Amino acid sequence: MNAQPEQRADQEFAGHDGPEVEFTPVISQWRVEGVNRDLTPLQYHYLSLLQRLIALKDSYRDDPDAEDWLASAISKSIFSTLQDSIEANVGDEAKDMLSPQQRVE
């Protein structure tokens, strides 16, 4: 067992006497097809997930061996991702991605 007290990372940097380092944010182009604005990584995640779920639902709808419980699970996943998109301030873009039959107002 180590006899030295543990030092937390924030305490270590609080006493840092080195040169000032200026923070420069990294600008990245997070783009989703059909969305004409810059997105944060989280917004990109939700909108790209929504695109994949919509494509999955569309392909599953054409499957003759489709099971109702799985179609219901996909619909619930789409709704959940829509709610997450609204919380991430890309709700209008997410609603635009949904077809008119699925659109939630």
Secondary structure in CASP SS format (residue, H / E / C, confidence):
PFRMAT SS
TARGET T0000
AUTHOR 0000-0000-0000
METHOD secondary structure of the structure
MODEL  1
M C 1.00
N C 1.00
A C 1.00
Q C 1.00
P C 1.00
E C 1.00
Q C 1.00
R C 1.00
A H 1.00
D H 1.00
Q H 1.00
E H 1.00
F H 1.00
A H 1.00
G C 1.00
H C 1.00
D C 1.00
G C 1.00
P C 1.00
E C 1.00
V C 1.00
E C 1.00
F C 1.00
T C 1.00
P C 1.00
V C 1.00
I C 1.00
S C 1.00
Q C 1.00
W C 1.00
R C 1.00
V C 1.00
E C 1.00
G C 1.00
V C 1.00
N C 1.00
R C 1.00
D C 1.00
L C 1.00
T C 1.00
P H 1.00
L H 1.00
Q H 1.00
Y H 1.00
H H 1.00
Y H 1.00
L H 1.00
S H 1.00
L H 1.00
L H 1.00
Q H 1.00
R H 1.00
L H 1.00
I H 1.00
A H 1.00
L H 1.00
K H 1.00
D H 1.00
S H 1.00
Y H 1.00
R H 1.00
D C 1.00
D C 1.00
P C 1.00
D C 1.00
A C 1.00
E C 1.00
D H 1.00
W H 1.00
L H 1.00
A H 1.00
S H 1.00
A H 1.00
I H 1.00
S H 1.00
K H 1.00
S H 1.00
I H 1.00
F H 1.00
S H 1.00
T H 1.00
L H 1.00
Q H 1.00
D H 1.00
S H 1.00
I H 1.00
E H 1.00
A C 1.00
N C 1.00
V C 1.00
G H 1.00
D H 1.00
E H 1.00
A H 1.00
K H 1.00
D H 1.00
M H 1.00
L C 1.00
S C 1.00
P C 1.00
Q C 1.00
Q C 1.00
R C 1.00
V C 1.00
E C 1.00
END
